[in-house]
Each structure stands twice: as structure tokens, then as C-alpha cells.
Amino acid sequence: MVILDTDIGSDVDDVLALATILGSPELELGGVTTVYGDTLLRARMVARIAQAAGRDVGPVVPGRRETRSGREVWWAGHEGALLPDLERETVDTGTDPIGLLAAASTVIAIGPLTNVAEAVERDDRAIEHLCVMGGDFSLSKAEHNIKCDIDAAAAVFASGVPATVIGLDQTTRLRLGGAVVAEIEAAGPLGELLAAEMRQFWKFSAQESNVPHDPAAVLTLTDPDLFTFASGRIEVDSGGLTRFSPGDGPHRIVADLDTDGVVRRIVDRVLAACRG
């Protein structure tokens, strides 16, 4: 069973990652936690996506709003704008989000690592594997999910919990363009919703394609044959750079990928979710 931890709402890649999971029959989604900023709004977005897909995703639980590091939360401003009446969506505010994560065997973490840091620090954690979108192993920049809560990210990787991580150095090689959006849009109500969210992010980012950072992380679980991995240890420095030391260690990073294969598999899994 997997639990998804997400900052859904800003970059459309979180929405696409959720659809990718729903289109992956080999993944049993046992719940979703949200992190960073207005986590209640983010949870309601998850509930709306699940409704459009006609799927039960387990408890949808708002998680930590504030960062461990105290860094101010960045908010794009368009979160939930295309989903009217979100306040009508029912989410689970009575479940402990950290307990839900700590009880999972696998956590897919595609946002800042605030919730996950607390989960891996629990003495009773059952987490066997983390699947993380975060970092940049070319060391060219501090990636968003890491720099939003550097203290949390450092704690997660220092915990020794096994993790598979894909960073910007690989995800930015991937693009979903206009033909893909049209294909998804034609796949029913969920496809129309996803296409609208993709085009909204085009306007925000002043680009005419989307980078599927988070869906690529999901595929490291479902389609490992599309990736080349390197094992070792990840450390996070005070500026948010992710430093990888190859060799013995609990972590593995994506060192290469089949760009065409990854893009096509993401699209196929999203379409499978759209078509039920």
C-alpha cells in the first residue's frame, strides 16, 4: 500500500501524478496527505480529482501547513481556481496525517518534506521505502521541494530510510506538449479537468508545455525498467543543494532515463485513469 504526500495545487504535475497513480493498477493507494500552506484547500482538490475519476483514494488528510525551517510558504495564487465550490468537498480532518504516513510501507513524496520528516522520526514507523521527487543532482540549483523546507529534507535523508529520488537534472528532460494535452482532454471529464489545469500552468509559467516532475517519480515504482539508478547517500546542505555520494548507502537516484518511454508511459497511465 502506498500513501501519497503532495502539495497539489500550484504546479500541475501533482495533479498529473495523482492521475498516474490512479491509472496504475499495481499501486494500491491507501490515502493522501497534503503539505505546505493551505493544506485544507489542497486536500479538497484531491477529493475533487478523485470524484472526477470515480475512485476511492482512501482518507484525504490535510497535513502540516508551516515549514519546519520556518521559511515562509510560497503561494502561486491560482490553487483551486478552476475547481468551483471546493468547500463542498469532504476531507478527513480527524485522522493524524503523520500517523497515516508512518504506517505506510511506501510513501510517494512529491512536495516539501515537512510531513515526511515527522513520519520517519516516529519510533513505530513502518515505512520501508520513500519515493521522492526532489533535488537537483547536477548541483546547479536548490530544487523547490527541498528549499521550501531544508530542515525537513535534511532530516528525511539523514534518517536512513531507503529512498528512490528523481531530481530536476532528469525531470526537466521531459515535456508534455499540446498534442498530449489534446489527447488527455478527449478522454472524458477527468481528462478535461486535467487539460484545463495543464493550460492554466502554461499561462503561469509562460510556456506551452508541462514538465511532469512528479509523475516521473511515480514511474520509478511502476516502470523501473525506464530508468538507470545509482546507489549511495544523499545529504542536503544549508543552502538546499542535494549532494549525492555514490557507493554503499540507503538512497538511489535516477542517473538516466528513457525520455520518450517515460513520457508515453505517463500519458498512457493518465489516460487509463481518465477512462476508468
C-alpha positions as CSV (number, residue, x, y, z in Angstrom):
1,M,0.0,0.0,0.0
2,V,1.2,3.5,-0.9
3,I,0.4,6.8,0.7
4,L,0.8,10.0,-1.4
5,D,2.1,13.2,0.2
6,T,1.5,16.2,-2.0
7,D,1.5,20.0,-2.3
8,I,-1.1,19.7,-5.1
9,G,-2.4,23.0,-6.4
10,S,0.5,25.1,-7.8
11,D,2.4,23.2,-10.5
12,V,0.0,20.8,-12.3
13,D,2.5,17.9,-12.0
14,D,1.0,16.9,-8.7
15,V,-2.5,16.6,-10.3
16,L,-0.9,14.5,-13.0
17,A,0.9,12.4,-10.5
18,L,-2.3,11.6,-8.7
19,A,-3.9,10.6,-12.1
20,T,-0.8,8.5,-12.9
21,I,-1.2,6.6,-9.6
22,L,-5.0,6.1,-10.3
23,G,-4.1,4.7,-13.7
24,S,-1.6,2.2,-12.2
25,P,-3.4,-1.0,-11.1
26,E,-0.2,-2.3,-9.5
27,L,-0.3,0.6,-6.9
28,E,-2.8,0.3,-4.1
29,L,-3.4,3.9,-2.9
30,G,-4.3,3.9,0.7
31,G,-4.7,7.6,1.3
32,V,-3.4,11.1,0.6
33,T,-1.9,13.7,2.9
34,T,-1.3,17.3,1.9
35,V,1.5,19.6,2.9
36,Y,2.7,23.2,2.7
37,G,0.4,26.2,3.0
38,D,-3.4,25.8,2.8
39,T,-3.4,22.1,3.2
40,L,-7.2,22.0,3.6
41,L,-7.6,23.6,0.2
42,R,-5.1,21.1,-1.2
43,A,-7.0,18.2,0.3
44,R,-10.2,19.4,-1.2
45,M,-8.5,19.5,-4.6
46,V,-7.5,15.9,-4.1
47,A,-11.1,15.0,-3.2
48,R,-12.4,16.7,-6.4
49,I,-9.9,14.9,-8.6
50,A,-10.9,11.6,-7.0
51,Q,-14.5,12.4,-7.6
52,A,-13.9,13.2,-11.3
53,A,-12.0,9.9,-11.6
54,G,-14.8,8.0,-9.8
55,R,-12.2,6.5,-7.4
56,D,-11.9,5.9,-3.7
57,V,-8.4,7.1,-2.8
58,G,-8.7,6.4,1.0
59,P,-8.6,9.1,3.6
60,V,-7.6,12.5,2.3
61,V,-5.9,14.3,5.2
62,P,-4.7,17.9,5.5
63,G,-1.1,17.8,6.9
64,R,1.3,20.4,8.1
65,R,0.8,24.0,6.9
66,E,4.0,25.6,8.2
67,T,7.6,24.5,7.4
68,R,9.9,23.0,10.0
69,S,12.6,25.5,9.0
70,G,10.3,28.5,9.4
71,R,10.7,29.5,5.8
72,E,7.7,31.5,4.5
73,V,5.3,29.5,2.4
74,W,5.2,30.4,-1.3
75,W,1.8,30.5,-2.8
76,A,1.2,31.0,-6.6
77,G,-2.3,32.2,-6.2
78,H,-4.2,30.1,-8.7
79,E,-4.5,27.0,-6.5
80,G,-8.0,25.6,-6.9
81,A,-9.2,28.4,-9.2
82,L,-10.6,26.1,-11.8
83,L,-12.5,23.9,-9.3
84,P,-15.6,25.8,-8.1
85,D,-17.2,25.2,-4.8
86,L,-14.3,23.3,-3.3
87,E,-15.6,24.0,0.2
88,R,-18.3,21.3,-0.5
89,E,-15.7,18.6,-0.7
90,T,-15.4,16.3,2.3
91,V,-11.9,15.5,3.7
92,D,-10.7,13.8,6.8
93,T,-9.6,16.3,9.4
94,G,-9.9,13.7,12.2
95,T,-7.0,11.4,11.1
96,D,-3.4,12.2,12.1
97,P,-1.6,12.8,8.8
98,I,1.8,11.9,10.3
99,G,0.4,8.6,11.7
100,L,-1.0,7.7,8.3
101,L,2.3,8.3,6.6
102,A,4.3,6.5,9.3
103,A,2.1,3.4,9.0
104,A,2.6,3.1,5.2
105,S,5.1,0.7,3.7
106,T,5.7,3.1,0.8
107,V,5.4,6.8,0.7
108,I,5.3,8.8,-2.5
109,A,6.5,12.3,-1.5
110,I,6.1,15.0,-4.2
111,G,6.0,18.1,-2.1
112,P,8.2,19.8,0.6
113,L,9.2,17.1,3.1
114,T,7.7,18.6,6.3
115,N,5.1,15.8,6.9
116,V,7.5,13.0,5.9
117,A,10.2,14.3,8.2
118,E,7.9,13.8,11.2
119,A,6.8,10.4,9.9
120,V,10.3,9.0,9.6
121,E,11.2,10.2,13.1
122,R,8.4,8.1,14.7
123,D,9.7,5.1,16.6
124,D,6.8,3.0,15.4
125,R,7.2,3.9,11.7
126,A,6.5,1.1,9.2
127,I,7.9,2.9,6.2
128,E,10.1,0.7,4.1
129,H,10.7,2.9,1.1
130,L,10.3,6.6,0.1
131,C,9.7,7.6,-3.5
132,V,10.7,11.2,-3.7
133,M,10.6,14.0,-6.3
134,G,13.2,16.4,-5.1
135,G,16.7,17.8,-5.5
136,D,19.0,18.5,-8.4
137,F,21.9,16.2,-8.6
138,S,23.8,18.3,-11.1
139,L,24.2,20.8,-8.2
140,S,23.1,23.7,-10.4
141,K,20.3,24.9,-8.1
142,A,18.3,24.2,-5.0
143,E,15.1,22.5,-6.1
144,H,11.7,23.8,-4.9
145,N,10.6,20.9,-2.7
146,I,13.9,20.8,-0.9
147,K,14.5,24.5,-0.5
148,C,10.9,25.1,0.8
149,D,11.8,23.2,3.9
150,I,15.6,22.5,4.0
151,D,15.5,21.3,7.6
152,A,12.8,18.7,6.9
153,A,14.6,17.4,3.8
154,A,17.9,17.1,5.7
155,A,16.1,15.1,8.4
156,V,14.5,12.8,5.9
157,F,17.7,11.8,4.2
158,A,19.7,11.6,7.5
159,S,17.1,9.1,8.8
160,G,18.5,6.3,6.7
161,V,15.1,5.3,5.4
162,P,15.6,3.8,1.9
163,A,14.6,6.2,-0.8
164,T,14.5,6.4,-4.5
165,V,14.8,10.0,-5.7
166,I,14.4,11.7,-9.0
167,G,15.7,15.3,-9.4
168,L,15.4,18.2,-11.7
169,D,18.5,17.1,-13.6
170,Q,16.4,14.3,-15.0
171,T,12.8,15.5,-14.9
172,T,13.5,18.7,-16.9
173,R,14.4,16.4,-19.8
174,L,10.7,15.6,-20.1
175,R,7.9,17.6,-21.8
176,L,4.2,17.2,-22.2
177,G,3.1,19.5,-25.1
178,G,-0.1,20.5,-26.9
179,A,-0.7,17.2,-28.6
180,V,-0.6,15.4,-25.3
181,V,-2.9,17.9,-23.7
182,A,-5.4,17.4,-26.5
183,E,-5.2,13.6,-26.1
184,I,-5.9,13.8,-22.4
185,E,-8.7,16.4,-22.9
186,A,-10.6,14.0,-25.2
187,A,-10.6,11.2,-22.5
188,G,-13.6,12.3,-20.6
189,P,-14.5,14.5,-17.6
190,L,-11.2,13.9,-15.7
191,G,-9.3,14.5,-18.9
192,E,-11.0,17.8,-19.4
193,L,-10.2,18.8,-15.8
194,L,-6.5,17.8,-16.2
195,A,-6.2,19.6,-19.6
196,A,-7.6,22.8,-18.1
197,E,-5.1,22.6,-15.2
198,M,-2.2,22.0,-17.6
199,R,-3.1,25.0,-19.7
200,Q,-3.5,27.1,-16.6
201,F,0.0,26.3,-15.6
202,W,1.2,27.2,-19.1
203,K,-0.1,30.7,-18.6
204,F,1.5,30.9,-15.1
205,S,4.9,29.7,-16.4
206,A,4.8,31.5,-19.8
207,Q,5.5,28.1,-21.5
208,E,3.5,25.9,-23.8
209,S,4.4,22.6,-22.3
210,N,4.4,20.9,-18.9
211,V,7.3,19.2,-17.1
212,P,6.0,16.0,-15.4
213,H,8.3,16.1,-12.5
214,D,6.0,14.2,-10.1
215,P,4.5,11.6,-12.5
216,A,8.1,10.6,-13.3
217,A,8.7,9.9,-9.6
218,V,5.6,7.6,-9.6
219,L,7.0,5.7,-12.6
220,T,10.2,4.8,-10.7
221,L,8.0,2.5,-8.8
222,T,5.8,1.1,-11.6
223,D,8.2,1.1,-14.5
224,P,11.8,0.9,-13.2
225,D,13.0,-0.5,-16.5
226,L,12.7,3.0,-17.9
227,F,15.3,4.4,-15.5
228,T,19.0,3.9,-14.7
229,F,19.7,4.2,-11.0
230,A,22.8,4.9,-8.9
231,S,23.1,3.9,-5.2
232,G,24.7,5.9,-2.4
233,R,23.8,8.5,0.1
234,I,22.1,11.9,-0.2
235,E,22.9,14.9,2.0
236,V,21.3,18.3,2.0
237,D,23.4,21.3,2.6
238,S,22.4,24.5,4.4
239,G,21.5,26.2,1.1
240,G,19.3,23.3,-0.1
241,L,21.6,21.7,-2.5
242,T,21.3,17.9,-2.7
243,R,24.7,16.2,-2.7
244,F,25.0,12.6,-3.7
245,S,27.9,10.3,-2.8
246,P,27.9,7.0,-4.8
247,G,28.6,3.8,-3.1
248,D,27.0,2.0,-0.1
249,G,24.0,3.8,1.2
250,P,20.3,3.8,1.7
251,H,19.5,6.0,-1.3
252,R,19.4,5.7,-5.0
253,I,19.0,8.5,-7.5
254,V,17.8,8.4,-11.1
255,A,21.0,8.8,-13.2
256,D,19.4,8.5,-16.6
257,L,16.0,7.8,-18.2
258,D,14.3,6.9,-21.4
259,T,12.7,10.2,-22.2
260,D,10.3,9.1,-24.9
261,G,9.4,6.0,-22.9
262,V,8.7,7.8,-19.7
263,V,6.6,10.5,-21.4
264,R,4.5,7.9,-23.2
265,R,4.0,5.7,-20.1
266,I,2.9,8.8,-18.1
267,V,0.3,9.6,-20.8
268,D,-0.9,6.1,-21.0
269,R,-1.4,5.8,-17.3
270,V,-3.2,9.2,-17.1
271,L,-5.5,8.1,-19.9
272,A,-6.2,4.8,-18.1
273,A,-7.3,6.9,-15.0
274,C,-9.5,9.1,-17.2
275,R,-11.2,6.2,-18.8
276,G,-11.7,4.2,-15.6
